[in-house]
């Protein structure tokens, strides 16, 4: 994992008290597939802002954002 991604995940851990693995489990147990639904879940469960949540989702899904927007 590159340093900037790891730094971001460390910040998320400090903000939420959740590790990356715990966040992955929240995502997997939700069985959600739509970006908007995953975003809402993380904003509610982790109390993160839209921007932090969006970045986190793109890291989890290994998305560049553009391909995800195209469906």
ZIWO-V301512 format. One record per residue. N is the residue number from 0. RES is the residue in one small letter. NEAR is the number of other C-alpha atoms within 8 Angstrom. D_CENTER is the distance of its C-alpha to the mean C-alpha in Angstrom with 2 decimals. Layout:
BEGIN
n & res & near & d_center
N & RES & NEAR & D_CENTER
N & RES & NEAR & D_CENTER
END
This chain:
BEGIN
n & res & near & d_center
0 & x & 4 & 15.15
1 & x & 5 & 16.24
2 & x & 6 & 16.90
3 & x & 6 & 14.82
4 & x & 9 & 11.57
5 & x & 9 & 12.93
6 & x & 8 & 13.96
7 & x & 8 & 10.62
8 & x & 10 & 9.27
9 & x & 8 & 12.66
10 & x & 8 & 12.32
11 & x & 10 & 9.21
12 & x & 11 & 11.51
13 & x & 8 & 14.37
14 & x & 6 & 12.93
15 & x & 9 & 11.77
16 & x & 7 & 14.01
17 & x & 9 & 11.52
18 & x & 7 & 11.39
19 & x & 8 & 8.86
20 & x & 6 & 11.11
21 & x & 8 & 11.10
22 & x & 9 & 7.43
23 & x & 9 & 8.13
24 & x & 8 & 11.22
25 & x & 8 & 9.97
26 & x & 10 & 8.27
27 & x & 8 & 11.52
28 & x & 6 & 13.83
29 & x & 6 & 12.85
30 & x & 6 & 14.15
31 & x & 8 & 12.52
32 & x & 6 & 12.67
33 & x & 6 & 12.73
34 & x & 7 & 10.02
35 & x & 6 & 11.63
36 & x & 9 & 11.68
37 & x & 12 & 8.08
38 & x & 12 & 7.59
39 & x & 8 & 10.62
40 & x & 8 & 9.74
41 & x & 11 & 6.91
42 & x & 12 & 9.38
43 & x & 8 & 12.11
44 & x & 6 & 11.17
45 & x & 7 & 9.59
46 & x & 8 & 11.71
47 & x & 10 & 9.52
48 & x & 7 & 10.94
49 & x & 8 & 10.23
50 & x & 6 & 9.91
51 & x & 8 & 7.56
52 & x & 12 & 5.18
53 & x & 9 & 6.23
54 & x & 8 & 6.10
55 & x & 9 & 2.76
56 & x & 11 & 3.16
57 & x & 11 & 6.40
58 & x & 9 & 6.35
59 & x & 8 & 5.67
60 & x & 6 & 8.11
61 & x & 6 & 10.12
62 & x & 10 & 10.84
63 & x & 7 & 12.92
64 & x & 7 & 12.36
65 & x & 7 & 16.09
66 & x & 8 & 16.39
67 & x & 8 & 13.71
68 & x & 6 & 15.72
69 & x & 5 & 18.82
70 & x & 4 & 17.78
END
